[in-house]
Amino acid sequence: MVDRLRAIALKTQWLKPFTNILVLASFFLFIYVIFGETSIAADDLYLIPSLLIFIWSLLCCSFLYTFPYVPIKSTKADGLIKQIKTQIIRGYYYLLMLIAVLASLAVLLVSIRIISIWVRSYN
């Protein structure tokens, strides 16, 4: 499974600049809505969408920057030390994969709840 995530992350490396821009733009919009005093900031309509976009783009960014570096499985031709080292590093990436899946599920559930609150508030 980690190899699939590595392949997906390698194929989607072109998304890095877009996710970085999205992280920064949504963060600055969130800060502007909280601390700004113009009409857009006075009406906190954009607070929840900017927060959700920030969280999701940060999750995508962490995926794109983490999983391309998963080491390839070691073969029998590699030395014993290299095989052990590779397995330890791959175990670390399996742990990161589990954390990423749990974080994605948590963000999905929180997003559904927050969107329902936002829709009720501005309807």
Backbone as ProteinMPNN parsed JSONL, in Angstrom:
{"seq_chain_A": "MVDRLRAIALKTQWLKPFTNILVLASFFLFIYVIFGETSIAADDLYLIPSLLIFIWSLLCCSFLYTFPYVPIKSTKADGLIKQIKTQIIRGYYYLLMLIAVLASLAVLLVSIRIISIWVRSYN", "coords_chain_A": {"N_chain_A": [[0.816, -1.194, 0.0], [1.962, 1.227, 0.7], [3.652, 1.543, -1.403], [1.883, 2.112, -3.473], [0.91, 4.602, -2.608], [3.271, 6.011, -2.83], [3.645, 5.934, -5.606], [1.388, 7.373, -6.457], [1.898, 9.833, -5.232], [4.242, 10.552, -6.557], [3.305, 10.842, -9.171], [1.673, 13.036, -8.909], [3.194, 15.268, -8.368], [3.251, 17.685, -9.659], [1.249, 19.155, -8.542], [2.162, 20.416, -6.296], [2.971, 23.278, -6.258], [0.428, 24.471, -6.542], [-0.995, 23.545, -4.306], [0.546, 24.679, -2.309], [0.125, 27.428, -2.784], [-2.61, 27.487, -2.34], [-2.718, 26.776, 0.379], [-1.431, 29.005, 1.554], [-3.06, 31.156, 0.617], [-5.619, 30.535, 1.669], [-5.013, 30.537, 4.378], [-4.224, 33.225, 4.802], [-6.628, 34.486, 4.1], [-8.28, 33.495, 6.116], [-7.035, 34.625, 8.396], [-7.368, 37.32, 7.729], [-10.167, 37.576, 7.739], [-10.661, 37.143, 10.426], [-9.184, 39.202, 11.763], [-9.499, 41.491, 10.218], [-11.154, 44.631, 9.354], [-12.927, 45.349, 7.423], [-15.795, 45.203, 5.192], [-15.955, 42.577, 4.284], [-14.659, 41.223, 6.283], [-16.166, 41.848, 8.485], [-18.536, 40.51, 8.118], [-18.535, 37.299, 8.706], [-18.637, 35.328, 6.709], [-16.838, 33.965, 5.092], [-15.19, 32.622, 6.778], [-15.413, 29.888, 7.701], [-15.308, 28.405, 5.187], [-12.679, 29.151, 4.38], [-11.16, 28.095, 6.446], [-11.68, 25.33, 6.15], [-10.665, 24.879, 3.561], [-8.013, 25.486, 4.037], [-7.3, 23.43, 5.871], [-7.734, 21.057, 4.327], [-6.038, 21.514, 2.118], [-3.615, 21.647, 3.435], [-3.432, 19.026, 4.333], [-3.245, 17.698, 1.858], [-0.863, 18.807, 1.0], [0.937, 17.786, 2.901], [0.805, 15.101, 2.219], [1.859, 15.168, -0.399], [4.465, 15.983, 0.099], [5.522, 14.021, 1.704], [5.201, 11.219, 0.928], [6.575, 10.682, -1.58], [9.121, 9.877, -0.977], [9.347, 7.312, -0.071], [11.223, 4.421, 0.448], [12.268, 2.025, -2.004], [11.383, -1.447, -2.053], [13.694, -3.696, -0.593], [15.957, -6.072, -2.056], [17.027, -9.522, -2.275], [19.627, -9.378, -3.094], [20.661, -7.17, -1.911], [22.501, -6.13, 0.968], [22.326, -7.491, 4.343], [22.177, -5.543, 6.361], [21.335, -3.311, 4.912], [18.827, -4.247, 4.069], [17.49, -4.47, 6.545], [17.57, -1.807, 7.382], [16.042, -0.61, 5.339], [13.574, -1.864, 5.785], [12.92, -0.868, 8.315], [12.665, 1.872, 7.779], [10.58, 1.763, 5.907], [8.614, 0.778, 7.605], [8.238, 2.994, 9.231], [7.057, 4.684, 7.325], [4.714, 3.245, 6.873], [3.478, 3.674, 9.318], [3.146, 6.461, 9.129], [1.377, 6.439, 6.988], [-0.885, 5.261, 8.155], [-1.482, 7.219, 10.06], [-2.045, 9.329, 8.302], [-4.326, 8.358, 6.979], [-6.132, 8.157, 9.13], [-6.18, 10.854, 9.892], [-7.268, 11.976, 7.581], [-9.833, 10.832, 7.593], [-10.804, 11.928, 9.972], [-10.729, 14.673, 9.359], [-12.539, 14.672, 7.263], [-14.951, 13.962, 8.572], [-15.168, 16.123, 10.38], [-15.316, 18.184, 8.529], [-17.775, 17.685, 7.28], [-19.517, 18.13, 9.421], [-18.924, 20.835, 10.025], [-19.575, 22.115, 7.622], [-22.329, 21.633, 7.536], [-23.15, 23.166, 9.753], [-22.347, 25.688, 8.861], [-23.973, 26.026, 6.596], [-26.511, 26.067, 7.791], [-26.234, 28.392, 9.292], [-25.948, 30.496, 7.457], [-28.149, 30.457, 5.817]], "CA_chain_A": [[0.0, 0.0, 0.0], [2.848, 2.387, 0.731], [4.172, 1.702, -2.763], [0.845, 2.813, -4.238], [0.935, 5.998, -2.203], [4.482, 6.582, -3.426], [3.387, 6.124, -7.038], [0.425, 8.474, -6.592], [2.579, 11.076, -4.866], [5.187, 10.893, -7.62], [2.556, 11.287, -10.352], [0.981, 14.296, -8.649], [4.139, 16.272, -7.897], [2.957, 18.959, -10.304], [0.269, 19.863, -7.726], [2.817, 21.067, -5.153], [2.83, 24.741, -6.218], [-0.971, 24.843, -6.354], [-1.385, 23.321, -2.911], [1.235, 25.689, -1.501], [-0.605, 28.69, -2.961], [-3.902, 27.319, -1.676], [-2.484, 26.837, 1.827], [-1.147, 30.388, 1.923], [-4.216, 32.015, 0.351], [-6.687, 30.26, 2.631], [-4.547, 30.98, 5.694], [-4.304, 34.679, 4.866], [-8.048, 34.843, 4.113], [-8.756, 33.187, 7.46], [-6.5, 35.659, 9.283], [-7.983, 38.588, 7.34], [-11.551, 37.576, 8.208], [-10.659, 37.254, 11.889], [-8.632, 40.458, 12.26], [-9.806, 42.624, 9.352], [-12.292, 45.442, 9.769], [-13.705, 45.765, 6.268], [-17.107, 44.558, 5.123], [-15.779, 41.133, 4.129], [-14.258, 40.677, 7.569], [-17.249, 42.033, 9.45], [-19.439, 39.388, 7.884], [-17.599, 36.175, 8.704], [-19.139, 34.323, 5.78], [-15.731, 33.212, 4.492], [-14.342, 32.052, 7.826], [-15.464, 28.424, 7.675], [-14.699, 27.864, 3.957], [-11.226, 29.328, 4.349], [-10.599, 27.131, 7.386], [-11.735, 23.988, 5.549], [-9.716, 24.823, 2.445], [-6.681, 25.444, 4.641], [-7.048, 22.098, 6.441], [-7.628, 20.057, 3.258], [-4.834, 21.743, 1.321], [-2.486, 21.261, 4.276], [-3.389, 17.562, 4.295], [-2.705, 17.334, 0.542], [0.547, 19.214, 0.989], [1.719, 16.825, 3.68], [0.876, 13.885, 1.408], [2.764, 15.376, -1.532], [5.837, 16.161, 0.547], [5.968, 12.893, 2.52], [5.214, 9.882, 0.353], [7.476, 10.369, -2.695], [10.429, 9.445, -0.482], [9.293, 5.937, 0.44], [12.26, 3.627, -0.226], [11.833, 0.844, -2.746], [11.635, -2.68, -1.298], [15.031, -4.254, -0.791], [15.981, -7.404, -2.648], [17.974, -10.463, -1.66], [20.98, -9.001, -3.482], [21.131, -6.157, -0.966], [23.073, -6.691, 2.189], [21.408, -7.66, 5.464], [22.028, -4.25, 7.035], [20.509, -2.474, 4.041], [17.464, -4.767, 4.135], [16.92, -4.096, 7.844], [17.384, -0.357, 7.354], [14.915, -0.331, 4.46], [12.34, -2.298, 6.445], [12.62, 0.077, 9.397], [12.18, 3.113, 7.162], [9.249, 1.488, 5.351], [7.705, 0.687, 8.743], [7.932, 4.375, 9.585], [6.104, 5.195, 6.34], [3.423, 2.605, 7.149], [2.907, 4.417, 10.435], [2.691, 7.731, 8.574], [0.202, 6.157, 6.178], [-1.986, 5.065, 9.078], [-1.803, 8.541, 10.606], [-2.654, 10.11, 7.219], [-5.688, 7.848, 6.761], [-6.943, 8.58, 10.272], [-6.351, 12.308, 9.81], [-8.205, 12.245, 6.492], [-11.179, 10.498, 8.061], [-11.197, 12.922, 10.971], [-10.994, 15.934, 8.662], [-13.78, 14.478, 6.515], [-16.075, 14.051, 9.504], [-15.248, 17.501, 10.865], [-15.758, 19.009, 7.409], [-19.223, 17.49, 7.111], [-20.175, 18.827, 10.531], [-18.739, 22.283, 9.903], [-20.345, 22.583, 6.467], [-23.748, 21.661, 7.913], [-23.324, 24.331, 10.62], [-22.204, 26.88, 8.023], [-25.16, 26.138, 5.753], [-27.607, 26.504, 8.669], [-26.003, 29.761, 9.762], [-26.052, 31.483, 6.377], [-29.28, 30.14, 4.946]], "C_chain_A": [[0.862, 1.261, 0.0], [3.43, 2.631, -0.657], [3.166, 2.397, -3.663], [0.817, 4.296, -3.895], [2.15, 6.716, -2.775], [4.258, 6.875, -4.899], [2.424, 7.288, -7.274], [1.103, 9.802, -6.286], [3.576, 11.505, -5.938], [4.472, 11.408, -8.86], [1.912, 12.648, -10.155], [1.913, 15.372, -8.1], [3.881, 17.643, -8.506], [1.929, 19.772, -9.504], [0.89, 20.63, -6.558], [2.668, 22.587, -5.153], [1.383, 25.185, -5.972], [-1.418, 24.642, -4.91], [-0.689, 24.317, -1.986], [0.52, 27.038, -1.578], [-1.945, 28.621, -2.248], [-3.767, 27.375, -0.157], [-2.291, 28.285, 2.258], [-2.363, 31.293, 1.742], [-5.328, 31.78, 1.374], [-6.288, 30.677, 4.041], [-4.673, 32.503, 5.827], [-5.752, 35.163, 4.835], [-8.643, 34.597, 5.492], [-8.301, 34.26, 8.452], [-7.155, 37.01, 8.991], [-9.42, 38.669, 7.844], [-11.599, 37.73, 9.726], [-10.247, 38.651, 12.345], [-8.969, 41.684, 11.42], [-11.031, 43.385, 9.819], [-13.084, 45.955, 8.579], [-15.012, 44.995, 6.24], [-16.987, 43.038, 4.977], [-15.403, 40.481, 5.457], [-15.37, 40.809, 8.605], [-18.284, 40.922, 9.317], [-18.566, 38.152, 7.714], [-18.075, 35.004, 7.845], [-18.03, 33.421, 5.252], [-14.84, 32.531, 5.518], [-14.287, 30.528, 7.744], [-14.921, 27.863, 6.36], [-13.183, 28.023, 3.908], [-10.538, 28.357, 5.307], [-10.584, 25.723, 6.786], [-10.757, 23.85, 4.381], [-8.294, 24.751, 2.976], [-6.36, 24.042, 5.155], [-6.858, 21.057, 5.339], [-6.37, 20.263, 2.417], [-3.575, 21.427, 2.123], [-2.327, 19.737, 4.309], [-2.821, 17.075, 2.952], [-1.225, 17.669, 0.441], [1.406, 18.213, 1.753], [1.841, 15.496, 2.939], [1.903, 14.034, 0.297], [4.222, 15.509, -1.113], [6.372, 14.958, 1.326], [6.186, 11.632, 1.702], [6.059, 9.663, -0.902], [8.803, 9.766, -2.248], [10.404, 8.062, 0.163], [10.356, 5.116, -0.282], [11.652, 2.397, -0.919], [12.194, -0.397, -1.926], [13.035, -3.208, -1.608], [14.923, -5.674, -1.34], [16.984, -8.272, -1.901], [19.419, -10.086, -1.981], [21.555, -7.924, -2.559], [21.672, -6.837, 0.282], [22.035, -6.736, 3.308], [21.148, -6.332, 6.176], [21.127, -3.328, 6.219], [19.062, -2.946, 4.05], [16.777, -4.359, 5.435], [16.629, -2.595, 7.878], [16.172, 0.023, 6.5], [13.593, -0.721, 5.108], [11.946, -1.37, 7.595], [12.056, 1.378, 8.835], [10.793, 2.909, 6.568], [8.213, 1.326, 6.465], [7.283, 2.061, 9.228], [6.912, 4.959, 8.613], [4.743, 4.511, 6.469], [2.72, 3.299, 8.306], [2.38, 5.772, 9.965], [1.446, 7.549, 7.71], [-1.023, 5.985, 7.062], [-2.432, 6.396, 9.678], [-2.5, 9.396, 9.547], [-4.084, 9.657, 6.951], [-6.605, 8.283, 7.9], [-7.187, 10.084, 10.259], [-7.332, 12.679, 8.705], [-9.635, 11.942, 6.904], [-11.675, 11.512, 9.082], [-11.54, 14.252, 10.314], [-12.275, 15.825, 7.842], [-14.997, 14.606, 7.429], [-16.254, 15.473, 10.033], [-15.744, 18.43, 9.752], [-17.267, 18.89, 7.197], [-19.983, 18.24, 8.198], [-20.092, 20.342, 10.373], [-19.54, 22.838, 8.729], [-21.828, 22.63, 6.804], [-24.043, 22.845, 8.836], [-23.271, 25.607, 9.798], [-23.438, 27.101, 7.159], [-26.345, 26.606, 6.587], [-27.444, 27.95, 9.102], [-26.259, 30.805, 8.689], [-27.159, 31.156, 5.389], [-30.475, 30.958, 5.298]], "O_chain_A": [[0.512, 2.253, -0.64], [3.674, 3.773, -1.045], [3.549, 3.187, -4.526], [0.713, 5.144, -4.781], [2.07, 7.883, -3.159], [4.636, 7.939, -5.39], [2.626, 8.091, -8.184], [0.904, 10.784, -7.002], [3.734, 12.698, -6.196], [4.971, 12.31, -9.532], [1.632, 13.346, -11.129], [1.454, 16.297, -7.43], [4.259, 18.658, -7.922], [1.757, 20.962, -9.766], [0.204, 21.414, -5.902], [2.271, 23.149, -4.133], [1.147, 26.168, -5.269], [-2.137, 25.474, -4.357], [-1.27, 24.751, -0.991], [0.334, 27.708, -0.563], [-2.367, 29.592, -1.62], [-4.614, 27.961, 0.518], [-2.916, 28.74, 3.216], [-2.665, 32.108, 2.614], [-5.911, 32.736, 1.885], [-7.134, 31.121, 4.817], [-5.167, 33.006, 6.836], [-6.075, 36.157, 5.484], [-9.428, 35.409, 5.982], [-9.099, 34.744, 9.255], [-7.46, 37.762, 9.917], [-9.847, 39.718, 8.326], [-12.499, 38.388, 10.249], [-10.89, 39.226, 13.222], [-8.748, 42.81, 11.866], [-11.847, 42.865, 10.579], [-13.845, 46.912, 8.719], [-15.307, 44.226, 7.155], [-17.825, 42.298, 5.491], [-15.775, 39.339, 5.727], [-15.494, 39.971, 9.498], [-18.838, 40.458, 10.314], [-17.925, 37.984, 6.676], [-17.928, 33.841, 8.22], [-18.261, 32.24, 4.993], [-13.833, 31.923, 5.154], [-13.2, 29.952, 7.72], [-14.133, 26.918, 6.398], [-12.48, 27.125, 3.444], [-9.455, 27.853, 5.01], [-9.589, 25.008, 6.902], [-10.1, 22.82, 4.235], [-7.46, 24.033, 2.424], [-5.273, 23.522, 4.904], [-5.924, 20.257, 5.402], [-5.71, 19.294, 2.043], [-2.575, 20.988, 1.556], [-1.207, 19.228, 4.311], [-2.012, 16.147, 2.919], [-0.438, 16.912, -0.128], [2.485, 17.838, 1.293], [2.876, 14.835, 3.025], [2.72, 13.141, 0.073], [5.12, 15.183, -1.889], [7.575, 14.888, 1.582], [7.258, 11.031, 1.776], [6.252, 8.505, -1.271], [9.531, 9.203, -3.065], [11.342, 7.687, 0.865], [10.389, 5.113, -1.513], [10.661, 1.827, -0.463], [13.185, -0.4, -1.195], [13.489, -3.166, -2.751], [13.936, -6.375, -1.118], [17.693, -7.805, -1.011], [20.332, -10.43, -1.231], [22.772, -7.78, -2.437], [21.328, -7.978, 0.591], [20.989, -6.091, 3.221], [20.012, -6.041, 6.551], [20.262, -2.646, 6.769], [18.151, -2.117, 4.041], [15.615, -3.951, 5.426], [15.573, -2.169, 8.346], [15.373, 0.873, 6.892], [12.605, 0.004, 4.996], [10.761, -1.122, 7.815], [11.081, 1.918, 9.359], [9.925, 3.771, 6.703], [7.053, 1.698, 6.285], [6.126, 2.277, 9.591], [5.992, 5.659, 9.037], [3.718, 5.137, 6.202], [1.504, 3.49, 8.275], [1.289, 6.185, 10.359], [0.561, 8.406, 7.702], [-2.091, 6.512, 6.749], [-3.629, 6.661, 9.789], [-3.448, 10.114, 9.864], [-4.962, 10.489, 6.72], [-7.728, 8.727, 7.66], [-8.285, 10.536, 10.582], [-8.139, 13.594, 8.871], [-10.548, 12.71, 6.599], [-12.841, 11.907, 9.054], [-12.532, 14.886, 10.673], [-13.022, 16.798, 7.739], [-15.963, 15.288, 7.087], [-17.379, 15.966, 10.12], [-16.509, 19.358, 10.014], [-17.947, 19.889, 6.962], [-20.979, 18.907, 7.919], [-21.083, 21.046, 10.567], [-20.122, 23.918, 8.833], [-22.52, 23.566, 6.404], [-25.096, 23.469, 8.705], [-24.072, 26.516, 10.016], [-23.897, 28.233, 7.005], [-27.111, 27.459, 6.139], [-28.437, 28.659, 9.262], [-26.742, 31.895, 8.994], [-27.087, 31.557, 4.228], [-31.523, 30.824, 4.667]]}, "name": "protein", "num_of_chains": 1, "seq": "MVDRLRAIALKTQWLKPFTNILVLASFFLFIYVIFGETSIAADDLYLIPSLLIFIWSLLCCSFLYTFPYVPIKSTKADGLIKQIKTQIIRGYYYLLMLIAVLASLAVLLVSIRIISIWVRSYN"}
